[in-house]
Amino acid sequence: MRERRAVGRPQEDKNVRSLEDKIPYIREQRRKKANRRLIYVLILIGLLVGVVFYLQSSYSRVAQFEVDGNVNVKSSDILQASGIKVKETHAFNVSEEDVLERIEKVPGIQEATMQKQFLHQYRVTVTEEKEIAYAKDKPGDRIVLADGTIIPGKSKEELFDAPILTGFTDQSLNRLTKELVKIEPKVRSRISEIVANDKTDKGGLKLFMTDGNTVLLSTSAFSNSLNEYVKVISALPKGKTGTITIDGGIYFKPYKGKK
């Protein structure tokens, strides 16, 4: 029994010393692992603080919103329709599809495109509806666009193929505009001037045509009758101009001598 104990003790002492040697290494590994965890936690906290700071700062918001291509429609109306507020709207809330859809609903706007530029800067380019008539009368100059929009103000371009409208009240102009947009462009370009020919505001119209004829008709018969104008004048005596009255039927009265 004594010999067995003598043999066993050195082995046990060796195992104890080996374990004691490993303890500092294990402690060092645990310390490094704890430090790495601490670093990860600090990085995560730093990222969260950075995100919060970014969202609360002006850097996350729309810095600039420019409108280009508009002549008759006000930039402020387009900006308001877009739903974007500069330095207030978060950039990640801006949906190009939604913004363009809202802008294209603005009266007078035919189409819009948007470009995103540096640091949350946006540029919207719009295409306006074509000017199809120009009202020169009280309560002031007004522009009629192809979608029926009536905009106060003077025309910014020369309307070589659009009629001048005179003598119309707001109510009568609205009625005429609804009919005017139905006229084919090739017929509309033949109209030089449209005058409200009924002081009772019942819709009587007097049209001066570019070919020298004068047309008398009512607003209610305007689009349906005038789209047939080319056929009407083709049936007139060759070289004759005069007054064409459209009232249930079509009546032609040539001018006496020169107009």
Buried (B, 14 or more C-beta within 10 A) or exposed (E): EEEEEEEEEEEEEEEEEEEEEEEEEEEEEEEEEEEEEEEEEEEEEEEEEEEEEEEEEEEBBBBEBBBEBBBBBBBEBBBBBBBBEBEEBEBEEBEEEEBBEBBBEBBBBEEBBBEEEEEBBBBBBBEBBBBBBBBBBEEEBBBBBBBBBBBEEEBEEEBEBBBBBBBBEEEBBEBBBEBBBEBEEEBBBBBBBBBBBBEEEEBBBBBBBEEEBBBBBBBEBBBEBBBEBEEBBEEBEEEEBBBBBBEEEBEBEEEEEEE
